[in-house]
């Protein structure tokens, strides 16, 4: 089973890296920049995230919200104190 991405991260050889850096410094090669995120996609994802929590809370009853909060608190505290249940 593959544990890492097979995407090429850049030159593995130190000589290739030195050649690329020198080429960029002199102006023979274009600088390699990391891929930029699409601002429209970022905004859309953020908008959905802001709406999602409130929509979920509106669908739950007060008792369900309370049960979820108690379970979360127990989980948080059980990491520090194994006797708390």
ABEGO torsion letter per residue (X at the ends): XBABBABBAEBABAAAAAAAAAAAAAGABBBBBBBBBBAAAAAAAAAAAAAAAAAAAAABBAAAAAAAAAAAAAAAAAAABAABX
